């Protein structure tokens, strides 16, 4: 007998299929016995796999339940080990190169909007199972990505003001007015490419503030001070900080000797109107430009960049594809 193992991998697909074949030249009494033995062993192996799968499903379910509880109570959670360590450094360099070449620096923060146009290497992590579970739970099926942007806090950058993300920020046009609905409408994910701690000026948050019906942007001039209960987010490179977009947060000062690279990805339900972000759109002209308001701008996804995105990730960007 001879055994062959074939592994099939289709381009732009994330899943692998493994098949094992046992070939017999001619059926005999001996090969029939071997076949019966293999069938029995196959059943045992299959059951072992099923047991293992059920075991890990239980672990995963418990982990997701824990993360959901953290998210609902505090307004955020940390998903660990989303990006493998051997990929983190490469992606960090690629994001920095793209941001340095195509982005802009403002108050010590290098920023690049619609990063997916310049770098697609991170795309598969946007649908990591841990992220996907949370998005499905809060945003339902057919959720999509509203924006991707690189944010690099350089050494001694200026501290940012306290705010919530769109659509809960009055400084960003097209916002929802207070009191805010008691529902998750938008989720912000910050992918960490260096270890996040106070030294590198990791994101400051005010836990549980997502439960309030307002935020500092509605209460007067920008606030750069401190809160007694504020904390710096902590997480290893390769982790993702996931927050309810209502959560009060601010950029802190990077006091380390390295650049604090992050990829900010926001997820939205299919029904949330994002057109105020799109250059030259009707909604942007009417809601932002004609009223002389500030509004974040995210250029459309270019067709050549879209063609390089994994097929399983493309549905998250189709709505933002250039026309």
N, C-alpha and C positions, 0 to 999 in steps of 0.2 A: 504493500500500500504506500501511497504518497500523500502528503498533506500540503495544501497551499493556503496561504493567508493573503487575502486581497483587501487593500484599503482604498476606498474610493473617496476622493475629495473634489467636489465641484467648485470651480472658481467662484469667488464672491459668496460662497455658502459657509456657514459657521459650523455645521455638523459633519461628523464623519460616520461612515457606515463600514462595519467590519464583517466580512463573511469568511467562514472556514469551510473548505471542501475536503472530503476524504474520497479518493478515487480508487476503485477496484478494477483490475483488468478483466477478470471473469468471475461471475458469482459462483461460489462453492459453498459446501456445508460450513467450512471454516469461516469464510467471509460473512456468511449469514449470522454466525455466532458473534463475530466481531461487530457486525452491524447492530445486533440486539444489545450487545454490551455498550456500544457507543450511544445508542438511543437512550439507554438507562442512565448512562453517565451524563448525557446531554440534559435529561430531565433534572438530574440532581444539580448540575451546574446552573441550569435555568432557575431552579428554585432558590439556589444560593444567591443568584443575582437579584431575584425578586425580594428576598429577605433583606439584602443589603440596601436595595433601593428604598424599601419601606422604612428601614432604619434611618436613612439619610433624609427621607421625606419628613419623617417625624422631627428630626433635628432641625431641618430647614423651617418647618412650620412653626416650631417653638421660637426659632430665631426671629422669624418675620413677625410673630405676635409680639415679641419683646420690642422690636424696632418700631412697630406701629404704636405701641403703648408709649414709648419714649417720644415719638413724633407728636402724638396727640397731647401729652402732658406738658412737654417742654417747648414744642414748636420746631424741634429738630432731632436728628439722630445721626450717628456716624456709621457708615458701612465700610467695614475693613476689607483690605486685600482685594479690591475690585480690579486693580491693575497689577499684574505680576511685577516683582522687583526688577527683573531683568529687562522689562519694558519701560519702567518709569524713567530711567536716566535718558534713554533714547528719545522718548516722547518729550521730556523736559527740554532737551536741546532743540528738537524740531520746533516746538512751540515758541521757544525763545528766538530762534532764527527767524521764524515767520513774523513774530510780533516786532522784532527789531527792524525788519525790512519793510513791512507793510503797515505797521501800527503807528500810534502816536503816544507821546508821553505828556501827561498832565499831572502836575503836583507830585511828581516822583512815582507815578504809576504808568507803566507801559501797557497800552490797551489795543486790542485788535478785535473788531466786530466781525461777526459771521466767519469765525475761524475755520469752519468746515470748507470754506472756499480755498484755503491755503494749505490745509493739512487734513488728511482723512485717516491717518494711521490710528487714531483713537476711536474710530467709529464703532467698532464691535463692543466697546465697553459701555456705550450708551444704552445697550439693551442687555446688559448683564442681568442675570435672573434676579438678583437681590434688588436692583433698581426697578426692574420690570414689575415685580410683585407689588412694590409700593405704589407705582404709577397706576396700575390696574385697580388697586384698592381705592385710591382717592380720586382718580381722574376718569376711570372707566375705560372701556375699549375705545379704540381709535384716537387715543391721546396722541399728541404730537410734540415736536420740539419747537419752541417759540424763538430760541436764540442760542447761539454758541459764541462765546467770546473768551479770549485769552486776557488774563489780568496778571501783570507782574509787578508786585510791590518792590520797588528798588530800595536800596539802603537809605534810611532816614527820609522816607516818603512822608508827605503831609498826612496827618490823621484825617479820616473822613468823618462826615457828619452822620448822626444817627438817623436811620430811615427804615422803611419797609420797601420791598421791591414792588414794581408795577404789578397789578393795577392799584396798589394801595398807597402810592406815593404822590402827594399833591404837586411835587416839583416836576413830575413826569406826566405830560399831557395824556388825556384819554383815561384818567384814573377813575376809580370808584370813590364816591364820597362817603365819609363816616356818617352814621355808625356802620361798620363793616358787617357783612353777613357771616354767620357762624358756619362757614363752609370753606374747605380747601379749594381754591380756584386756580392756583398757580404754584408750582414747586420749583425751587432753586436748588441746583446741585453744584457743589464746588469740588472739583476733582483736584486732589493735592499732589503736587509733584516734588515737594520737599516736605519734611516733617513739619507739621503745624504746631506752633507753641507761641508763647508770649514773646520770646526772643525774636522770632521772624515776623512778628506783627500779625499773627493769625487773626481771623475775623472775630471781632467782638460781638457778643450777643447778649440780649437781656432775656433770659429764659422765661417762658410762659407769657411773654408780651403779645404773642399771636392771639391770645384770648381777649385782649383789650379791644375796644371799639374805635381806637384812634392810634396815632403814632406821632412822633415829634414833627414830622413835616406838616402836620395840620395845626400845630400849636404855636406857630410864630417863626422866628428866624431859625436858620440851621443851628442845631445844637451839637457842639463838639466836646462837651464835658463828659463826666463819668456818672455811672449809676452804682449804687451800693451792691447790687446783685449781678453786675455784669461779669462775664467770664470770657477768656480767650478760648476759642475752639482748639482742641488738641487731637491730633491724629497722625498716623504714620503716612509717609509718602505712598501713594497707591490707594489710599482711602478716599471716600467721598463723603463730604458734609452735605446732608440733605435737610433743607429747611422749608417750612411753610412760608410763602412769600410775604405773609403778614408779620413775620417775626422782626422785631427791632434789631438792627445790626449796624456795624460800622467798620471801616478799615482802620487797623491800628498801625502804629509806626514800626517799621522793620529796623530793628536795632542790631541785627546780625551782620555778618560779612558776606552773605549770599543773597541772591535774588529769590523772592518768594513767588514761585510760579504756580498759577492755578488756571484751570479751565472752568468757566462758569457756563453751565447748561441749564436752560429753563424748560420745563415741561408744562403743557397746557391741555385742557380738555378740547375736544374737536370744535366745540361751539363757541369758545372764547375768541372774540374778534381781535386779531393781531395786526390789522392793516395800518394802524397808526405808526407802526414800526417801519413799514415798507416805503422806500424812497418813491416819491411821485405818485403815491396812491391817492385816491379820492379822499379817503378818511383822513389821511395825514394832512392834506391841504386844508380841509375844512376844520379839523379839530386842533391841529398844531400850528400850521404855518399862518393861516389867515387870522388866528387869534394871538399870534406872536408868542406862543408858548414853547417851552423846551420839551423835547420828546426824544427818547433814545432812538437811534437809527440803526437798522440792521439790513444791509444790502441783501438782495435776493441771492439764492444759491445758484451759482453759475452751472450751466449744463455740463461743461467739461469736468467740473468738480463732482457733480452729481453722478456722473458715469463711473467714478472711481469709488463710490460708496458701496459697501456691502449691500446685496439685494435685500437682506432682512432688515436693514436699517433705513433704506430708501423711503419707505412709507412715512417715516417721521419727518421727512424734509420735502416731500412732494408739494405740499401746499405753498412752500416758499421758493419753488423753482422759478427762475427767471422766465418771463414770457416773451 
